[in-house]
Amino acid sequence: MSCLACALAALTIPAAHANPLAGADLANGRALHDSKRCAACHIDKTAHDEAGFYQRPDRKVKTLSDLRRQVGLCNSQLRLELFPDDERDIAAYLNTAFYKLDK
């Protein structure tokens, strides 16, 4: 392996374990969450209140990466036209307000 290949490999290893929500704007995440009616959609579909939906015992989201991925899935399925930074911001807001995940 060349020195360049070793250096590039060393750079990618920490990135795999980095916080996927680093640098998020919580105020933007909350504003987008509210304006895109995320909670209302989930409440309509599940009959849970907002906290009940996000904090239910059988939730799919177990990690920060799961949370980021789930927000991205909602974005693409519902054609919300969010940018990746917006997805990150919403995920960070949800984690701060409801999920409380640390990894």
Residue pairs with C-beta under 8 A, 6 or more apart in sequence:
1 9
19 64
20 64
20 65
20 68
20 88
20 91
21 64
21 67
21 68
21 88
21 91
21 92
21 95
23 88
24 88
24 89
24 91
24 92
24 93
25 85
25 89
25 92
26 89
26 92
26 93
26 96
28 86
28 89
29 86
29 88
29 89
29 90
29 91
29 92
29 93
29 94
30 93
30 97
32 82
32 86
32 89
32 90
32 93
33 39
33 90
33 93
33 94
36 80
36 82
36 90
38 74
38 90
39 50
39 53
41 78
42 48
42 50
42 53
42 54
43 49
43 50
43 53
46 53
48 56
50 98
51 98
54 94
54 97
54 98
54 99
55 98
55 99
60 66
60 70
61 67
61 70
61 99
61 101
62 101
63 101
63 103
64 91
64 95
64 101
64 102
64 103
67 91
67 94
67 95
67 99
67 101
68 87
68 88
68 91
70 91
71 87
71 90
71 91
71 94
72 84
72 87
74 80
75 81
75 82
75 86
75 87
82 90
95 101
